[in-house]
Amino acid sequence: MLDTVSKAEAIGTSGPPFGKLGVLLQRLGLRRQVLVILHDVAIALASLPIAFMLRDSNLTLTSFRIDHVSAMLPLLAATAALTILILGSYRSVWRYMA
């Protein structure tokens, strides 16, 4: 009987990977690589205002800094996405996460 049961069914993990998140990803048609790329770009975008806040030592952004940061964010997003795609860093992440 155990011969005809798949390994996933035998250990009780026959559902989609990541549970409800896996179902959502399947419905949206997104692949893990897309989420990795979006996550990496979001982290890069979040790092810019944080860097300016740490640089000024008072952990606030003046209106002058906000204008600079908002002007640089589109360029940073494009650069980060292009770099991630060219270097292929989104492919190697899952080798170490699994």
Residue frames relative to the residue before (quaternion, step in Angstrom):
aa qw qx qy qz dx dy dz
M 1.0000 0.0000 0.0000 0.0000 0.00 0.00 0.00
L 0.6647 0.5043 -0.3095 0.4562 3.58 0.95 -0.81
D 0.5678 0.6077 -0.3802 0.4046 3.59 1.16 -0.46
T 0.7266 0.4347 -0.2472 0.4711 3.59 0.98 -0.75
V 0.6121 0.5310 -0.3507 0.4694 3.61 1.24 -0.18
S 0.4456 -0.6913 0.4936 0.2827 3.55 -0.88 0.92
K 0.6569 -0.5233 0.3735 0.3939 3.53 -1.25 0.45
A 0.6449 0.5240 -0.3231 0.4528 3.61 0.98 -0.82
E 0.6674 0.4853 -0.3043 0.4758 3.59 0.98 -0.80
A 0.6314 0.5551 -0.3327 0.4273 3.57 1.05 -0.72
I 0.7558 0.3432 -0.2096 0.5168 3.58 1.05 -0.71
G 0.5516 -0.6735 0.3659 0.3290 3.58 1.28 0.14
T 0.5972 0.5510 -0.3795 0.4425 3.60 1.09 0.55
S 0.2405 0.8234 -0.4858 0.1681 3.56 0.92 0.83
G 0.5426 0.6262 -0.4058 0.3857 3.63 1.21 -0.08
P 0.6930 -0.4415 0.3370 0.4596 3.56 -1.28 -0.02
P 0.5869 -0.5806 0.4092 0.3887 3.59 -1.11 0.54
F 0.8284 0.2157 -0.1994 0.4770 3.56 -1.14 0.73
G 0.5296 -0.6835 0.3963 0.3085 3.60 1.13 0.52
K 0.8469 -0.0474 0.0629 0.5259 3.57 -0.79 -1.05
L 0.6108 0.5393 -0.3521 0.4606 3.58 1.09 -0.67
G 0.6347 0.5300 -0.3246 0.4593 3.59 1.02 -0.76
V 0.6362 0.5128 -0.3253 0.4758 3.58 1.01 -0.78
L 0.6496 0.5140 -0.3144 0.4637 3.59 0.95 -0.87
L 0.6556 0.5100 -0.3118 0.4613 3.57 0.94 -0.86
Q 0.6480 0.5111 -0.3212 0.4645 3.56 0.99 -0.79
R 0.6605 0.5063 -0.3092 0.4601 3.59 0.97 -0.81
L 0.7075 0.4378 -0.2579 0.4912 3.57 1.01 -0.78
G 0.4152 -0.7264 0.4544 0.3056 3.56 1.23 -0.31
L 0.4494 0.6875 -0.4563 0.3424 3.58 1.18 0.47
R 0.2930 -0.7297 0.5887 0.1877 3.51 -1.13 0.66
R 0.6657 -0.5158 0.3555 0.4055 3.54 -1.22 0.40
Q 0.6191 0.5596 -0.3553 0.4210 3.58 1.00 -0.75
V 0.6254 0.5307 -0.3431 0.4577 3.58 1.02 -0.73
L 0.6639 0.4934 -0.3066 0.4711 3.57 0.96 -0.83
V 0.6269 0.5261 -0.3391 0.4639 3.59 1.01 -0.73
I 0.6591 0.4996 -0.3112 0.4680 3.58 0.92 -0.88
L 0.6648 0.4957 -0.3057 0.4678 3.61 0.89 -0.88
H 0.6387 0.5225 -0.3194 0.4658 3.58 1.01 -0.80
D 0.6788 0.4914 -0.2992 0.4563 3.59 0.87 -0.91
V 0.6456 0.4988 -0.3214 0.4808 3.59 1.00 -0.76
A 0.6413 0.5202 -0.3254 0.4606 3.61 0.99 -0.79
I 0.6429 0.5061 -0.3236 0.4752 3.59 0.98 -0.77
A 0.6396 0.5154 -0.3259 0.4680 3.59 0.98 -0.79
L 0.6683 0.4950 -0.3022 0.4659 3.58 0.97 -0.85
A 0.6625 0.4980 -0.3101 0.4658 3.58 1.01 -0.72
S 0.6264 0.5723 -0.3434 0.4028 3.59 1.09 -0.64
L 0.6075 0.5904 -0.3643 0.3868 3.62 1.05 -0.62
P 0.7170 0.3998 -0.2920 0.4908 3.66 0.66 -0.87
I 0.6066 0.5462 -0.3618 0.4503 3.59 1.08 -0.63
A 0.6374 0.5238 -0.3275 0.4605 3.59 1.00 -0.78
F 0.6634 0.4865 -0.3082 0.4778 3.59 0.95 -0.80
M 0.6344 0.5230 -0.3350 0.4603 3.58 1.02 -0.74
L 0.6776 0.4752 -0.2935 0.4784 3.59 0.95 -0.79
R 0.6205 0.5579 -0.3396 0.4339 3.57 1.08 -0.68
D 0.7197 0.4476 -0.2519 0.4671 3.57 0.96 -0.84
S 0.4080 -0.7763 0.4016 0.2638 3.60 1.32 -0.06
N 0.7090 0.4250 -0.2963 0.4784 3.64 1.13 -0.13
L 0.4229 -0.7609 0.4101 0.2721 3.58 1.34 0.23
T 0.5980 0.4884 -0.4040 0.4905 3.55 1.02 0.83
L 0.3072 -0.7192 0.5876 0.2074 3.54 -1.27 0.38
T 0.3426 -0.7216 0.5630 0.2118 3.55 -0.81 0.99
S 0.6609 -0.4999 0.3635 0.4256 3.57 -1.23 0.27
F 0.5931 0.5590 -0.3535 0.4592 3.57 1.14 -0.62
R 0.6776 0.4741 -0.2819 0.4864 3.59 0.93 -0.91
I 0.6254 0.5379 -0.3452 0.4476 3.59 0.97 -0.78
D 0.6368 0.5202 -0.3249 0.4672 3.59 1.02 -0.79
H 0.6642 0.4957 -0.3021 0.4710 3.58 0.96 -0.85
V 0.6668 0.5032 -0.3043 0.4579 3.57 0.89 -0.93
S 0.6811 0.4844 -0.3011 0.4591 3.59 0.87 -0.89
A 0.6401 0.5062 -0.3304 0.4742 3.60 1.12 -0.55
M 0.7098 0.4651 -0.2578 0.4619 3.60 1.07 -0.69
L 0.5418 0.6704 -0.3948 0.3181 3.62 1.11 -0.54
P 0.6663 0.4842 -0.3463 0.4491 3.68 0.79 -0.74
L 0.6498 0.5049 -0.3137 0.4737 3.58 1.00 -0.81
L 0.6503 0.5105 -0.3106 0.4691 3.57 1.00 -0.80
A 0.6411 0.5212 -0.3262 0.4593 3.59 0.98 -0.81
A 0.6719 0.4876 -0.2972 0.4718 3.58 0.90 -0.89
T 0.6616 0.5034 -0.3025 0.4661 3.58 0.95 -0.87
A 0.6633 0.5037 -0.3087 0.4594 3.58 0.91 -0.86
A 0.6679 0.4947 -0.3036 0.4658 3.59 0.90 -0.91
L 0.6629 0.5026 -0.3051 0.4635 3.58 0.93 -0.87
T 0.6564 0.5062 -0.3070 0.4675 3.58 0.95 -0.84
I 0.6493 0.5133 -0.3161 0.4638 3.58 0.93 -0.85
L 0.6831 0.4850 -0.2859 0.4652 3.58 0.95 -0.86
I 0.6694 0.4957 -0.3086 0.4592 3.60 0.92 -0.86
L 0.7300 0.4205 -0.2432 0.4808 3.59 0.87 -0.93
G 0.3480 -0.7710 0.4739 0.2448 3.59 1.20 -0.37
S 0.2622 0.8053 -0.5001 0.1807 3.57 1.13 0.54
Y 0.5836 0.5922 -0.3733 0.4115 3.60 1.16 -0.44
R 0.6357 0.5396 -0.3360 0.4380 3.62 1.16 -0.45
S 0.7170 0.4731 -0.2660 0.4375 3.57 0.92 -0.81
V 0.5119 0.6640 -0.4232 0.3435 3.61 1.17 -0.36
W 0.7034 0.4914 -0.2816 0.4294 3.58 0.81 -0.95
R 0.5487 0.5984 -0.4070 0.4186 3.59 1.16 -0.40
Y 0.7471 0.3891 -0.2082 0.4970 3.57 1.00 -0.81
M 0.6509 0.5255 -0.3202 0.4446 3.59 1.16 -0.44
A 0.6480 0.5455 -0.3257 0.4200 3.58 1.08 -0.57
